[in-house]
Amino acid sequence: MKNRLKVLRAERDWSQAELAGRLDVSRQAVNAIETGKYDPSLPLAFKIGRLFSQPIEEIFDDEFDGE
Amino acid sequence: MTDTSKTQSPAKTPMSPRAKKYWLSLIAASALGLIGGFLIYPIGYELGRAAGSGEMPAGSWFEAPIDSTTAVIIALIWGVALPLLCILYHKNVDEQEEHAFLWAGLIGWYAMVIIAPVWWVLAWAGIWPEAHVMGIFAIGMIVNAIVFSWKKFH
């Protein structure tokens, strides 16, 4: 799943390790989510949304076009 | 939503309770592995020396004697301490690593399920040497480790 996590992190000048600390996950988890290799659970997605003060659908894109 | 992004840098905050327990489980498991390794090292060394000097064939390592105290300690480490540490690990591991672990477990299981009967039936026909439980276990562990590393770090 595509997401804007890397952009949002860069806007705050955070390293992956720093974001990982804020989310209480490993740095590898942040990297896997950013590169689309791992889709976070709903609880973690909500946590990410709260951290960046944005709704989940503003951060993650499931590429559903409505058809 | 409230903007929580301007809080103190986590780089300066202490490790979370979850992360502490996670690392405790890994460090304790490693320490127990080292203890087991140190206990079995003299036996392995002696077997290696015997195999090297031709006193015994290398294939007979697992049939070599081991004293009962060492065997019981290693069995307690693997059979009691390790499962308890596994519970601590799985309660505190982050979800991406758990995901990697689950896939590694599944593929490792398939490796054993596929290889064990193949090896056994070929050995039955006399085509391959007799199937060895520790050999199959080792294959499962190696496959598990490869898949885990791929899913966790790739």
Backbone of each chain as ProteinMPNN parsed JSONL, in Angstrom:
{"seq_chain_A": "MKNRLKVLRAERDWSQAELAGRLDVSRQAVNAIETGKYDPSLPLAFKIGRLFSQPIEEIFDDEFDGE", "coords_chain_A": {"N_chain_A": [[0.839, -1.193, 0.0], [0.535, 2.199, -0.897], [1.972, 5.084, 0.701], [2.348, 8.179, 2.615], [4.266, 8.395, 4.476], [7.067, 8.722, 4.544], [7.377, 11.252, 3.463], [5.986, 12.825, 5.316], [7.526, 12.358, 7.542], [9.955, 13.44, 6.713], [9.234, 16.111, 6.495], [9.191, 16.856, 9.122], [11.752, 16.517, 9.772], [12.681, 14.164, 10.887], [14.482, 11.219, 11.745], [14.372, 7.764, 10.646], [14.713, 6.177, 12.867], [13.988, 7.91, 14.892], [11.275, 8.347, 14.37], [10.444, 5.737, 14.697], [10.874, 5.43, 17.439], [8.93, 7.191, 18.437], [6.645, 5.85, 17.654], [6.904, 3.521, 18.955], [7.958, 1.207, 17.716], [10.183, -0.905, 15.769], [13.08, 0.373, 13.946], [13.322, -0.916, 11.539], [10.706, -1.618, 11.067], [9.503, 0.867, 10.509], [10.899, 1.49, 8.167], [10.049, -0.634, 6.52], [7.326, -0.078, 6.295], [7.375, 2.45, 5.082], [8.494, 1.828, 2.589], [6.553, 0.301, 1.517], [6.576, -2.396, 1.897], [5.477, -3.564, 4.03], [2.303, -3.535, 5.438], [0.822, -1.614, 7.914], [-0.92, -2.606, 10.96], [-4.359, -1.872, 11.838], [-4.498, -0.587, 14.454], [-1.829, 0.445, 14.607], [-1.788, 2.052, 12.337], [-3.714, 3.969, 13.048], [-2.346, 5.094, 15.168], [-0.209, 6.243, 13.844], [-1.621, 8.091, 12.345], [-2.617, 9.75, 14.411], [-0.19, 10.716, 15.423], [0.765, 12.304, 13.33], [-1.314, 13.993, 13.123], [-3.342, 13.586, 11.238], [-5.996, 12.161, 9.243], [-6.256, 8.609, 8.636], [-6.669, 7.958, 5.93], [-5.502, 10.045, 4.631], [-2.889, 9.566, 4.808], [-2.363, 6.924, 4.072], [-2.821, 5.129, 1.032], [-4.996, 3.131, -0.576], [-5.364, 2.793, -3.204], [-7.855, 2.408, -4.3], [-10.247, 2.831, -6.745], [-12.951, 3.155, -6.813], [-14.436, 1.504, -8.46]], "CA_chain_A": [[0.0, 0.0, 0.0], [1.316, 3.444, -0.931], [1.723, 5.974, 1.843], [3.114, 9.433, 2.644], [4.992, 8.403, 5.745], [8.424, 9.248, 4.356], [7.235, 12.706, 3.259], [5.587, 13.42, 6.596], [8.696, 12.265, 8.426], [10.951, 14.392, 6.219], [8.753, 17.461, 6.829], [9.514, 17.109, 10.531], [13.189, 16.3, 9.91], [12.899, 13.031, 11.784], [15.09, 10.013, 11.183], [13.514, 6.584, 10.809], [14.837, 5.724, 14.261], [13.228, 8.842, 15.715], [9.859, 8.024, 14.172], [10.233, 4.421, 15.319], [10.764, 5.674, 18.876], [7.625, 7.816, 18.713], [5.584, 4.861, 17.426], [7.271, 2.333, 19.74], [8.227, 0.047, 16.856], [11.591, -0.913, 15.371], [13.408, 1.177, 12.773], [13.027, -1.758, 10.372], [9.252, -1.544, 10.826], [9.259, 2.139, 9.819], [11.434, 1.359, 6.81], [9.19, -1.561, 5.763], [6.066, 0.621, 6.004], [7.666, 3.518, 4.113], [8.778, 1.268, 1.264], [5.391, -0.45, 1.075], [6.781, -3.839, 2.035], [4.642, -4.031, 5.141], [1.143, -2.684, 5.742], [0.616, -1.642, 9.365], [-2.234, -2.978, 11.478], [-5.217, -0.699, 12.08], [-4.048, 0.19, 15.62], [-0.617, 1.21, 14.302], [-2.16, 3.087, 11.372], [-4.349, 5.046, 13.825], [-1.284, 5.744, 15.955], [0.512, 7.091, 12.886], [-2.518, 9.213, 12.056], [-2.621, 10.66, 15.577], [1.123, 11.354, 15.543], [0.881, 13.341, 12.311], [-2.55, 14.789, 13.172], [-4.04, 13.456, 9.954], [-6.748, 10.91, 9.138], [-5.509, 7.5, 8.02], [-6.753, 7.961, 4.46], [-4.615, 11.096, 4.116], [-1.515, 9.045, 4.89], [-2.291, 5.662, 3.322], [-3.627, 5.109, -0.181], [-5.2, 1.737, -1.002], [-5.484, 2.861, -4.665], [-9.206, 2.008, -4.701], [-10.75, 3.89, -7.61], [-14.397, 3.213, -6.718], [-15.102, 0.601, -9.397]], "C_chain_A": [[0.881, 1.253, 0.0], [1.002, 4.296, 0.295], [2.659, 7.182, 1.792], [3.984, 9.535, 3.888], [6.377, 9.044, 5.616], [8.388, 10.77, 4.205], [6.925, 13.392, 4.582], [6.754, 13.425, 7.583], [9.745, 13.304, 8.028], [10.547, 15.826, 6.56], [9.107, 17.842, 8.259], [10.99, 16.896, 10.827], [13.492, 15.198, 10.932], [13.633, 11.917, 11.034], [14.092, 8.862, 11.335], [13.532, 6.1, 12.256], [14.0, 6.61, 15.189], [11.723, 8.568, 15.602], [9.526, 6.685, 14.836], [10.057, 4.57, 16.826], [9.416, 6.261, 19.246], [6.477, 6.826, 18.559], [5.776, 3.601, 18.264], [7.297, 1.075, 18.873], [9.709, 0.099, 16.485], [11.821, -0.006, 14.161], [13.104, 0.395, 11.498], [11.536, -1.722, 10.037], [8.915, -0.258, 10.077], [9.724, 2.049, 8.372], [10.521, 0.47, 5.948], [7.861, -0.897, 5.4], [6.304, 1.687, 4.928], [7.855, 2.979, 2.699], [7.631, 0.396, 0.745], [5.541, -1.958, 1.183], [5.945, -4.427, 3.162], [3.518, -3.023, 5.371], [0.868, -2.758, 7.238], [-0.79, -2.112, 9.724], [-3.063, -1.71, 11.656], [-4.783, 0.087, 13.321], [-2.797, 1.024, 15.338], [-0.914, 2.326, 13.298], [-2.833, 4.264, 12.086], [-3.313, 5.824, 14.628], [-0.48, 6.702, 15.066], [-0.334, 8.326, 12.553], [-2.533, 10.227, 13.187], [-1.31, 11.418, 15.669], [1.264, 12.511, 14.552], [-0.38, 14.206, 12.206], [-3.296, 14.768, 11.832], [-4.863, 12.173, 9.965], [-5.954, 9.852, 8.362], [-5.499, 7.598, 6.503], [-5.94, 9.094, 3.824], [-3.159, 10.618, 4.083], [-1.354, 7.798, 4.028], [-3.268, 5.687, 2.149], [-3.772, 3.66, -0.654], [-5.453, 1.637, -2.506], [-6.83, 2.328, -5.158], [-9.827, 3.141, -5.511], [-12.274, 3.934, -7.647], [-15.119, 2.289, -7.655], [-15.122, -0.827, -8.856]], "O_chain_A": [[1.832, 1.365, 0.774], [-0.095, 4.232, 0.849], [3.627, 7.207, 1.033], [4.385, 10.625, 4.295], [6.798, 9.812, 6.481], [9.239, 11.483, 4.737], [7.526, 14.41, 4.923], [6.938, 14.369, 8.351], [10.344, 13.96, 8.881], [11.398, 16.658, 6.876], [9.298, 19.018, 8.566], [11.44, 17.063, 11.96], [14.43, 15.297, 11.724], [13.42, 11.711, 9.839], [13.101, 8.973, 12.057], [12.513, 5.672, 12.798], [13.388, 6.129, 16.142], [11.0, 8.56, 16.598], [8.472, 6.524, 15.452], [9.199, 3.92, 17.423], [8.822, 5.875, 20.253], [5.458, 6.937, 19.241], [4.916, 2.721, 18.28], [6.746, 0.034, 19.232], [10.409, 1.044, 16.849], [10.882, 0.339, 13.444], [12.681, 0.972, 10.496], [11.152, -1.789, 8.869], [8.136, -0.278, 9.124], [9.02, 2.483, 7.459], [10.255, 0.787, 4.789], [7.33, -1.131, 4.314], [5.526, 1.807, 3.981], [7.427, 3.602, 1.727], [7.727, -0.18, -0.339], [4.738, -2.711, 0.632], [5.737, -5.638, 3.231], [3.755, -1.82, 5.482], [0.696, -3.85, 7.779], [-1.719, -2.031, 8.919], [-2.526, -0.603, 11.627], [-4.702, 1.314, 13.26], [-2.705, 2.173, 15.771], [-0.356, 3.419, 13.399], [-2.557, 5.421, 11.77], [-3.39, 7.046, 14.753], [-0.123, 7.807, 15.474], [0.171, 9.447, 12.489], [-2.47, 11.432, 12.944], [-1.299, 12.615, 15.956], [1.811, 13.562, 14.885], [-0.495, 15.045, 11.313], [-3.804, 15.787, 11.365], [-4.484, 11.2, 10.617], [-5.096, 10.177, 7.542], [-4.476, 7.359, 5.86], [-5.717, 9.096, 2.613], [-2.314, 11.207, 3.407], [-0.347, 7.631, 3.341], [-4.384, 6.194, 2.257], [-2.798, 3.038, -1.079], [-5.72, 0.555, -3.028], [-6.939, 1.853, -6.289], [-9.925, 4.272, -5.035], [-12.84, 4.685, -8.442], [-16.35, 2.284, -7.65], [-15.645, -1.728, -9.511]]}, "seq_chain_B": "MTDTSKTQSPAKTPMSPRAKKYWLSLIAASALGLIGGFLIYPIGYELGRAAGSGEMPAGSWFEAPIDSTTAVIIALIWGVALPLLCILYHKNVDEQEEHAFLWAGLIGWYAMVIIAPVWWVLAWAGIWPEAHVMGIFAIGMIVNAIVFSWKKFH", "coords_chain_B": {"N_chain_B": [[-7.8, 16.237, 14.988], [-5.282, 16.247, 17.58], [-2.165, 17.839, 17.353], [0.602, 16.029, 17.872], [3.19, 16.08, 17.197], [5.153, 17.806, 17.967], [6.413, 17.164, 20.253], [8.799, 16.142, 22.865], [11.949, 14.928, 21.671], [12.159, 11.502, 20.885], [14.598, 10.339, 20.892], [15.861, 11.21, 23.115], [14.422, 10.222, 25.094], [13.703, 7.586, 27.468], [14.005, 4.022, 26.766], [11.073, 2.311, 25.743], [8.754, 0.51, 27.92], [7.844, -1.794, 26.611], [9.854, -2.224, 24.654], [12.028, -2.646, 26.33], [11.378, -5.096, 27.583], [11.283, -6.675, 25.342], [13.975, -6.619, 24.441], [15.128, -7.73, 26.693], [14.157, -10.352, 26.538], [15.489, -11.257, 24.236], [18.21, -10.94, 24.914], [18.405, -12.578, 27.174], [17.752, -15.058, 26.029], [19.887, -15.325, 24.279], [21.999, -15.435, 26.117], [21.408, -17.819, 27.459], [21.69, -19.544, 25.315], [24.421, -19.283, 24.871], [25.392, -20.387, 27.266], [24.483, -23.03, 26.984], [25.959, -23.659, 24.71], [28.603, -23.467, 25.688], [28.527, -25.562, 27.48], [28.246, -27.766, 25.843], [30.38, -27.598, 24.22], [32.951, -28.834, 24.978], [32.357, -31.524, 24.51], [31.737, -31.55, 21.808], [34.187, -30.679, 20.831], [35.873, -32.791, 21.516], [34.711, -34.833, 20.034], [35.121, -33.841, 17.485], [37.898, -33.901, 17.391], [38.314, -36.654, 17.587], [37.049, -37.492, 15.257], [38.625, -36.231, 13.391], [41.038, -37.51, 13.714], [40.471, -39.95, 12.821], [39.447, -41.785, 14.565], [36.773, -42.124, 14.914], [33.903, -42.204, 12.765], [32.701, -39.247, 11.11], [29.966, -39.101, 10.78], [28.83, -40.265, 12.995], [28.425, -38.577, 15.114], [26.09, -37.799, 16.546], [25.485, -40.049, 17.907], [27.286, -40.228, 19.849], [28.452, -40.423, 23.299], [26.975, -38.509, 26.025], [27.191, -36.757, 29.075], [24.812, -37.2, 31.748], [24.125, -34.989, 33.38], [24.868, -32.696, 31.902], [23.186, -33.1, 29.718], [20.631, -32.889, 30.929], [20.665, -30.24, 31.851], [20.861, -28.814, 29.418], [18.516, -29.692, 28.242], [16.642, -28.557, 30.001], [17.147, -25.848, 29.578], [16.395, -25.589, 26.866], [13.836, -26.712, 26.865], [12.325, -25.582, 28.931], [13.184, -22.939, 29.843], [13.513, -21.573, 27.38], [10.882, -21.671, 26.1], [9.486, -20.02, 27.956], [10.822, -17.592, 27.625], [10.174, -17.182, 24.994], [7.455, -16.602, 25.193], [7.589, -14.149, 26.525], [8.966, -12.712, 24.548], [7.145, -12.796, 22.34], [5.013, -11.397, 23.382], [5.965, -8.865, 23.408], [7.27, -8.147, 21.084], [7.515, -6.066, 18.144], [4.973, -5.379, 15.62], [5.781, -5.708, 12.935], [8.053, -7.307, 13.029], [6.921, -9.53, 14.223], [5.247, -10.329, 12.179], [7.198, -11.051, 10.274], [8.298, -13.158, 11.702], [6.153, -14.963, 11.829], [5.803, -15.68, 9.131], [8.327, -16.82, 8.697], [8.186, -18.96, 10.455], [6.119, -20.433, 9.282], [7.146, -21.098, 6.707], [9.45, -22.437, 7.494], [8.258, -24.584, 8.788], [6.965, -25.811, 6.586], [9.25, -26.545, 5.188], [10.276, -28.59, 6.795], [8.103, -30.366, 6.788], [7.957, -31.088, 4.122], [10.542, -31.988, 3.493], [11.132, -34.04, 5.375], [9.447, -36.451, 4.867], [10.315, -36.981, 2.223], [13.07, -37.425, 2.481], [12.92, -39.611, 4.223], [11.562, -41.604, 2.695], [13.319, -41.956, 0.562], [15.533, -42.85, 1.945], [14.48, -45.208, 2.893], [14.339, -46.662, 0.572], [16.959, -47.011, 0.193], [18.409, -45.194, -1.237], [19.297, -42.743, -0.227], [21.253, -41.755, 2.69], [20.28, -42.824, 6.038], [17.468, -41.124, 7.403], [17.858, -38.313, 9.557], [16.828, -36.988, 12.583], [17.875, -34.635, 13.767], [19.168, -33.494, 11.657], [17.068, -32.826, 9.942], [15.744, -31.069, 11.614], [17.71, -29.073, 11.75], [17.703, -28.147, 9.103], [15.12, -27.068, 8.972], [15.439, -24.972, 10.827], [17.402, -23.417, 9.597], [16.138, -22.615, 7.212], [14.045, -21.202, 8.37], [15.498, -19.108, 9.598], [16.574, -17.815, 7.36], [14.27, -16.923, 5.971], [13.116, -15.305, 7.952], [15.113, -13.301, 8.256], [15.017, -12.187, 5.713], [12.356, -11.191, 5.544], [12.333, -9.463, 7.706], [14.507, -7.661, 7.452], [14.909, -7.025, 4.771]], "CA_chain_B": [[-6.807, 15.553, 15.808], [-4.304, 17.104, 18.234], [-0.828, 17.647, 16.806], [1.543, 15.551, 18.897], [4.492, 15.944, 16.546], [6.132, 18.774, 18.472], [6.803, 16.746, 21.595], [10.212, 15.905, 23.072], [12.52, 13.931, 20.786], [12.256, 10.198, 21.547], [15.997, 9.956, 21.01], [16.302, 11.58, 24.453], [13.545, 9.568, 26.063], [14.151, 6.212, 27.734], [13.394, 2.94, 25.997], [9.715, 2.003, 26.229], [8.676, -0.765, 28.661], [7.744, -2.897, 25.644], [11.166, -2.467, 24.055], [12.899, -3.213, 27.369], [11.044, -6.517, 27.748], [11.679, -7.322, 24.084], [15.429, -6.823, 24.452], [15.424, -8.673, 27.779], [13.91, -11.713, 26.049], [16.536, -11.616, 23.28], [19.504, -11.048, 25.61], [18.346, -13.77, 28.02], [17.811, -16.24, 25.152], [21.269, -15.418, 23.797], [22.833, -15.869, 27.246], [21.146, -19.248, 27.665], [22.302, -20.227, 24.177], [25.862, -19.315, 25.13], [25.627, -21.364, 28.339], [24.326, -24.345, 26.352], [27.098, -23.847, 23.812], [29.798, -23.728, 26.498], [28.385, -26.886, 28.082], [28.36, -28.837, 24.845], [31.609, -27.392, 23.448], [33.99, -29.856, 25.195], [31.944, -32.782, 23.873], [31.909, -31.344, 20.372], [35.631, -30.593, 20.546], [36.43, -34.15, 21.61], [34.192, -35.585, 18.887], [35.815, -33.326, 16.306], [39.27, -34.42, 17.43], [38.236, -38.091, 17.287], [36.715, -37.645, 13.831], [39.787, -35.781, 12.625], [42.128, -38.486, 13.811], [40.001, -41.211, 12.258], [39.018, -42.712, 15.621], [35.338, -42.376, 14.73], [33.401, -41.525, 11.56], [32.013, -37.978, 11.403], [28.524, -39.317, 10.776], [28.341, -40.869, 14.233], [28.472, -37.554, 16.169], [24.901, -37.741, 17.396], [25.394, -41.269, 18.703], [28.359, -40.171, 20.852], [27.906, -40.281, 24.66], [26.935, -37.203, 26.681], [26.872, -37.057, 30.477], [23.398, -36.919, 32.014], [23.965, -33.639, 33.948], [24.885, -31.749, 30.774], [21.973, -33.321, 28.921], [19.465, -32.36, 31.652], [20.751, -28.766, 31.848], [20.528, -28.337, 28.072], [17.076, -29.96, 28.035], [15.889, -27.552, 30.769], [17.293, -24.565, 28.876], [15.615, -25.599, 25.623], [12.452, -27.155, 27.069], [11.599, -24.794, 29.938], [13.537, -21.509, 29.805], [13.272, -21.001, 26.046], [9.453, -21.365, 25.898], [9.091, -18.862, 28.767], [11.36, -16.394, 26.967], [9.395, -17.003, 23.754], [6.215, -15.905, 25.569], [7.976, -12.752, 26.774], [9.306, -12.138, 23.238], [5.965, -12.595, 21.489], [4.14, -10.388, 23.995], [6.577, -7.544, 23.337], [7.858, -7.867, 19.779], [6.659, -5.167, 17.354], [4.145, -6.158, 14.7], [6.465, -6.041, 11.684], [8.917, -8.461, 13.33], [6.018, -10.665, 14.441], [4.837, -10.718, 10.822], [8.338, -11.778, 9.707], [8.436, -14.4, 12.466], [5.081, -15.882, 11.443], [6.135, -16.219, 7.807], [9.497, -17.687, 8.853], [7.701, -20.184, 11.082], [5.325, -21.181, 8.304], [8.012, -21.668, 5.665], [10.294, -23.42, 8.174], [7.404, -25.759, 8.989], [6.817, -26.465, 5.29], [10.539, -27.162, 4.843], [10.373, -29.867, 7.514], [7.006, -31.246, 6.357], [8.262, -31.582, 2.778], [11.824, -32.698, 3.44], [11.169, -35.246, 6.214], [8.976, -37.671, 4.164], [11.139, -37.236, 1.035], [14.31, -38.032, 2.986], [12.588, -40.912, 4.808], [11.215, -42.602, 1.685], [14.532, -42.231, -0.203], [16.367, -43.687, 2.814], [13.809, -46.512, 2.939], [14.719, -47.34, -0.664], [18.412, -47.167, 0.184], [19.023, -44.228, -2.161], [19.972, -41.75, 0.614], [21.536, -42.247, 4.045], [19.126, -42.836, 6.934], [17.009, -39.786, 7.827], [18.269, -37.983, 10.914], [15.917, -35.969, 13.11], [18.559, -33.357, 13.996], [19.459, -32.924, 10.344], [15.819, -32.202, 9.479], [15.554, -29.911, 12.499], [18.655, -28.028, 11.337], [17.209, -27.582, 7.834], [13.984, -26.204, 9.323], [15.953, -23.77, 11.501], [18.128, -22.593, 8.614], [15.109, -22.007, 6.35], [13.376, -20.223, 9.234], [16.379, -17.949, 9.787], [16.698, -17.105, 6.082], [12.998, -16.225, 5.689], [12.969, -14.246, 8.947], [16.025, -12.206, 7.922], [14.522, -11.553, 4.485], [11.144, -10.438, 5.831], [12.587, -8.451, 8.74], [15.517, -6.657, 7.109], [15.008, -6.692, 3.341]], "C_chain_B": [[-5.814, 16.542, 16.414], [-2.922, 16.807, 17.677], [0.135, 17.261, 17.93], [2.968, 15.487, 18.363], [5.549, 16.89, 17.091], [6.605, 18.412, 19.893], [8.309, 16.496, 21.661], [10.731, 14.795, 22.159], [12.648, 12.598, 21.51], [13.693, 9.717, 21.67], [16.518, 10.254, 22.411], [15.444, 10.925, 25.531], [14.018, 8.131, 26.29], [13.421, 5.2, 26.858], [12.025, 2.6, 26.594], [9.726, 0.691, 27.02], [8.596, -1.971, 27.721], [9.112, -3.25, 25.073], [12.13, -3.081, 25.074], [12.653, -4.713, 27.531], [11.453, -7.31, 26.505], [13.173, -7.63, 24.09], [15.851, -7.779, 25.559], [15.242, -10.11, 27.284], [15.024, -12.156, 25.099], [17.874, -11.842, 23.974], [19.52, -12.314, 26.48], [18.441, -15.044, 27.173], [19.225, -16.438, 24.617], [22.189, -15.937, 24.894], [22.656, -17.366, 27.498], [21.75, -20.074, 26.53], [23.804, -20.355, 24.356], [26.2, -20.351, 26.195], [25.535, -22.783, 27.776], [25.507, -24.671, 25.452], [28.365, -24.19, 24.569], [29.743, -25.125, 27.109], [28.679, -27.993, 27.079], [29.689, -28.74, 24.074], [32.664, -28.47, 23.697], [33.658, -31.181, 24.529], [32.171, -32.677, 22.367], [33.372, -31.322, 19.979], [36.239, -31.99, 20.518], [35.977, -35.005, 20.417], [34.896, -35.152, 17.6], [37.237, -33.862, 16.227], [39.277, -35.903, 17.029], [37.948, -38.332, 15.804], [37.913, -37.291, 12.965], [40.906, -36.794, 12.616], [41.691, -39.864, 13.298], [39.545, -42.215, 13.294], [37.525, -43.045, 15.5], [34.872, -41.658, 13.469], [32.6, -40.28, 11.931], [30.505, -38.166, 11.51], [27.965, -39.853, 12.08], [28.322, -39.875, 15.4], [27.282, -37.642, 17.111], [24.702, -39.014, 18.233], [26.456, -41.282, 19.803], [27.768, -39.952, 22.244], [27.934, -38.839, 25.155], [26.559, -37.48, 28.139], [25.478, -36.531, 30.813], [23.181, -35.514, 32.574], [23.908, -32.598, 32.835], [23.6, -31.867, 29.962], [20.745, -32.717, 29.603], [19.481, -30.831, 31.637], [20.342, -28.217, 30.483], [19.04, -28.552, 27.782], [16.221, -28.939, 28.788], [15.957, -26.181, 30.093], [16.347, -24.532, 27.676], [14.13, -25.857, 25.881], [11.647, -26.324, 28.039], [11.892, -23.297, 29.796], [13.196, -20.877, 28.453], [11.787, -20.728, 25.788], [8.977, -20.154, 26.704], [9.583, -17.562, 28.128], [10.626, -16.119, 25.656], [8.084, -16.264, 24.06], [6.508, -14.424, 25.79], [8.261, -12.029, 25.45], [8.039, -11.816, 22.429], [4.98, -11.581, 22.076], [4.684, -8.975, 23.764], [7.231, -7.195, 21.999], [6.945, -6.91, 19.002], [6.026, -5.954, 16.19], [4.843, -6.53, 13.403], [7.385, -7.251, 11.892], [8.067, -9.708, 13.576], [5.547, -11.218, 13.099], [5.953, -11.539, 10.159], [8.485, -13.144, 10.375], [7.38, -15.424, 12.044], [5.353, -16.505, 10.074], [7.312, -17.188, 7.895], [9.083, -19.023, 9.467], [6.951, -21.06, 10.096], [6.217, -21.863, 7.27], [8.965, -22.702, 6.273], [9.538, -24.718, 8.414], [7.245, -26.523, 7.68], [8.113, -27.173, 4.884], [10.652, -28.527, 5.509], [9.32, -30.862, 7.012], [7.296, -31.853, 4.982], [9.513, -32.464, 2.786], [11.788, -34.024, 4.21], [10.649, -36.494, 5.48], [9.829, -38.021, 2.942], [12.414, -37.969, 1.44], [14.025, -39.473, 3.459], [12.332, -41.959, 3.731], [12.439, -42.952, 0.825], [15.492, -43.113, 0.609], [15.807, -45.103, 2.881], [14.217, -47.342, 1.715], [16.228, -47.543, -0.776], [19.127, -46.218, -0.752], [19.834, -43.189, -1.384], [20.33, -42.379, 1.951], [20.293, -42.131, 4.922], [18.77, -41.416, 7.382], [17.402, -39.539, 9.268], [17.455, -36.802, 11.419], [16.617, -34.623, 13.297], [18.94, -32.683, 12.681], [18.231, -32.204, 9.793], [15.508, -30.965, 10.31], [16.453, -28.75, 12.048], [18.204, -27.366, 10.041], [16.052, -26.616, 8.106], [14.448, -24.897, 9.95], [16.65, -22.832, 10.52], [17.138, -21.872, 7.695], [14.381, -20.909, 7.119], [14.212, -18.947, 9.347], [16.499, -17.123, 8.506], [15.43, -16.284, 5.807], [12.805, -15.072, 6.674], [13.848, -13.042, 8.59], [15.538, -11.448, 6.703], [13.32, -10.646, 4.805], [11.403, -9.286, 6.803], [13.464, -7.303, 8.204], [15.54, -6.243, 5.643], [14.142, -5.473, 2.99]], "O_chain_B": [[-5.535, 17.577, 15.809], [-2.547, 15.642, 17.542], [0.437, 18.062, 18.815], [3.849, 14.908, 18.998], [6.718, 16.79, 16.72], [7.125, 19.256, 20.624], [9.013, 16.619, 20.658], [10.02, 13.823, 21.903], [13.18, 12.546, 22.619], [13.987, 8.808, 22.446], [17.488, 9.643, 22.859], [15.712, 11.06, 26.725], [14.651, 7.532, 25.42], [12.367, 5.486, 26.29], [11.854, 2.605, 27.813], [10.605, -0.147, 26.818], [9.186, -3.02, 27.98], [9.486, -4.421, 25.012], [12.949, -3.931, 24.726], [13.595, -5.502, 27.605], [11.904, -8.452, 26.597], [13.589, -8.748, 23.785], [16.803, -8.543, 25.401], [16.064, -10.98, 27.57], [15.457, -13.307, 25.15], [18.587, -12.8, 23.675], [20.519, -13.033, 26.52], [19.126, -15.995, 27.55], [19.707, -17.566, 24.512], [23.055, -16.775, 24.642], [23.628, -18.088, 27.721], [22.26, -21.172, 26.756], [24.394, -21.388, 24.04], [27.165, -21.102, 26.058], [26.387, -23.628, 28.049], [25.996, -25.801, 25.427], [29.117, -25.079, 24.17], [30.767, -25.795, 27.244], [29.277, -29.016, 27.413], [30.075, -29.672, 23.368], [33.233, -28.986, 22.735], [34.545, -31.882, 24.043], [32.718, -33.582, 21.738], [33.762, -31.863, 18.945], [37.013, -32.331, 19.623], [36.75, -35.789, 19.867], [35.223, -35.975, 16.744], [37.722, -34.228, 15.157], [40.119, -36.348, 16.249], [38.509, -39.232, 15.179], [38.19, -37.94, 11.956], [41.636, -36.924, 11.633], [42.462, -40.823, 13.342], [39.28, -43.37, 12.963], [37.078, -44.109, 15.929], [35.403, -40.597, 13.138], [31.904, -40.263, 12.946], [29.845, -37.45, 12.263], [26.748, -39.894, 12.257], [28.214, -40.287, 16.555], [27.441, -37.57, 18.329], [23.87, -39.055, 19.139], [26.526, -42.222, 20.594], [26.697, -39.358, 22.368], [28.794, -38.051, 24.764], [25.714, -38.332, 28.414], [25.02, -35.543, 30.237], [22.158, -34.895, 32.28], [23.03, -31.735, 32.816], [23.003, -30.865, 29.57], [19.909, -32.102, 28.941], [18.445, -30.198, 31.437], [19.567, -27.264, 30.402], [18.388, -27.712, 27.161], [15.19, -28.501, 28.278], [14.968, -25.451, 30.039], [15.595, -23.575, 27.491], [13.27, -25.295, 25.203], [10.417, -26.343, 27.995], [10.976, -22.487, 29.649], [12.654, -19.773, 28.398], [11.452, -19.649, 25.299], [8.174, -19.357, 26.22], [8.864, -16.564, 28.092], [10.472, -14.965, 25.255], [7.654, -15.407, 23.287], [5.779, -13.555, 25.311], [7.852, -10.884, 25.257], [7.885, -10.712, 21.907], [4.202, -10.975, 21.34], [3.949, -7.997, 23.906], [7.693, -6.071, 21.807], [5.728, -6.942, 19.184], [6.482, -7.04, 15.833], [4.532, -7.568, 12.819], [7.478, -8.118, 11.022], [8.447, -10.811, 13.183], [5.462, -12.432, 12.914], [5.695, -12.584, 9.562], [8.758, -14.149, 9.718], [7.678, -16.611, 11.916], [5.159, -17.705, 9.879], [7.308, -18.241, 7.257], [9.561, -20.081, 9.057], [7.125, -22.278, 10.076], [6.064, -23.052, 6.99], [9.256, -23.722, 5.648], [10.088, -25.809, 8.267], [7.374, -27.747, 7.659], [8.08, -28.262, 4.311], [11.068, -29.501, 4.881], [9.607, -32.046, 6.835], [6.924, -32.995, 4.712], [9.543, -33.534, 2.177], [12.348, -35.02, 3.752], [11.342, -37.511, 5.467], [10.047, -39.196, 2.649], [12.792, -38.978, 0.846], [14.763, -40.408, 3.15], [12.826, -43.081, 3.832], [12.591, -44.099, 0.404], [16.165, -43.99, 0.068], [16.559, -46.077, 2.921], [14.414, -48.553, 1.807], [16.713, -48.168, -1.72], [20.31, -46.397, -1.038], [20.918, -42.795, -1.813], [19.779, -43.417, 2.315], [19.355, -41.413, 4.576], [19.647, -40.613, 7.698], [17.299, -40.432, 10.109], [17.393, -35.753, 10.777], [16.026, -33.58, 13.02], [19.024, -31.458, 12.6], [18.34, -31.108, 9.245], [15.066, -29.944, 9.783], [16.015, -27.601, 11.973], [18.313, -26.149, 9.899], [15.998, -25.513, 7.562], [13.912, -23.832, 9.641], [16.507, -21.612, 10.601], [17.276, -20.678, 7.432], [14.131, -19.826, 6.59], [13.69, -17.841, 9.208], [16.524, -15.893, 8.55], [15.506, -15.107, 5.457], [12.381, -13.985, 6.282], [13.386, -11.901, 8.617], [15.627, -10.221, 6.65], [13.275, -9.488, 4.389], [10.749, -8.246, 6.719], [13.196, -6.131, 8.467], [16.129, -5.217, 5.302], [14.105, -5.055, 1.834]]}, "name": "protein", "num_of_chains": 2, "seq": "MKNRLKVLRAERDWSQAELAGRLDVSRQAVNAIETGKYDPSLPLAFKIGRLFSQPIEEIFDDEFDGEMTDTSKTQSPAKTPMSPRAKKYWLSLIAASALGLIGGFLIYPIGYELGRAAGSGEMPAGSWFEAPIDSTTAVIIALIWGVALPLLCILYHKNVDEQEEHAFLWAGLIGWYAMVIIAPVWWVLAWAGIWPEAHVMGIFAIGMIVNAIVFSWKKFH"}
